[in-house]
């Protein structure tokens, strides 16, 4: 069975991407877009906070304070 991690070049390539590797987990090469991940989490009723944009540290702090608060 071919593994992309048997090739050192592919290992370096994968290091630049969001790939989780562990000897305990099978490598499936699944990559999700944000909307796909949201749909999957919603299917299993995992709560997802709505995102906000922060342009500086103060705004980021104010956004973070809102996590977990019910509106």
C-alpha positions as CSV (number, residue, x, y, z in Angstrom):
1,X,0.0,0.0,0.0
2,X,1.4,3.4,-1.0
3,X,1.8,5.9,1.8
4,X,2.7,9.5,1.0
5,X,4.9,9.5,4.1
6,X,7.1,6.8,2.7
7,X,8.5,9.5,0.5
8,X,10.6,12.2,2.3
9,X,9.6,14.8,-0.2
10,X,5.9,14.2,0.4
11,X,6.5,14.4,4.2
12,X,8.0,17.9,3.8
13,X,5.1,18.8,1.5
14,X,2.6,17.6,4.0
15,X,4.3,19.5,6.8
16,X,3.2,22.7,5.2
17,X,-0.4,21.7,5.3
18,X,-3.0,21.0,8.0
19,X,-2.4,17.2,8.1
20,X,-2.5,15.4,11.4
21,X,-0.1,12.4,11.6
22,X,0.1,9.8,14.3
23,X,1.3,6.2,14.3
24,X,-1.9,5.4,16.2
25,X,-4.3,6.8,13.6
26,X,-4.8,5.6,10.1
27,X,-3.8,8.1,7.3
28,X,-6.9,8.9,5.3
29,X,-5.8,12.1,3.6
30,X,-9.1,13.8,4.4
31,X,-9.2,17.6,4.0
32,X,-12.3,19.5,4.8
33,X,-13.3,23.0,3.8
34,X,-14.7,25.2,6.6
35,X,-18.3,24.8,5.4
36,X,-17.9,21.0,5.2
37,X,-16.6,20.8,8.7
38,X,-19.5,23.0,10.0
39,X,-22.0,20.8,8.3
40,X,-20.5,17.7,9.8
41,X,-20.3,19.1,13.3
42,X,-23.9,20.4,13.0
43,X,-25.1,16.9,12.0
44,X,-23.9,15.6,15.3
45,X,-25.1,18.7,17.2
46,X,-21.7,20.0,18.2
47,X,-22.1,23.7,19.1
48,X,-20.1,26.0,16.9
49,X,-19.5,29.6,17.9
50,X,-20.2,32.2,15.3
51,X,-17.1,33.9,14.1
52,X,-16.1,37.5,14.3
53,X,-13.3,39.5,12.8
54,X,-10.7,41.2,15.0
55,X,-8.2,43.7,13.7
56,X,-6.1,44.1,16.8
57,X,-5.5,42.6,20.2
58,X,-8.2,44.6,22.0
59,X,-10.9,43.5,19.5
60,X,-9.7,39.9,19.7
61,X,-10.1,40.1,23.5
62,X,-13.6,41.4,23.2
63,X,-14.6,38.7,20.7
64,X,-13.1,36.0,22.9
65,X,-15.1,37.3,26.0
66,X,-18.3,36.6,24.0
67,X,-17.6,32.9,23.6
68,X,-19.9,30.8,25.6
69,X,-22.4,33.6,26.2
70,X,-26.0,33.0,25.1
71,X,-27.6,35.8,23.2
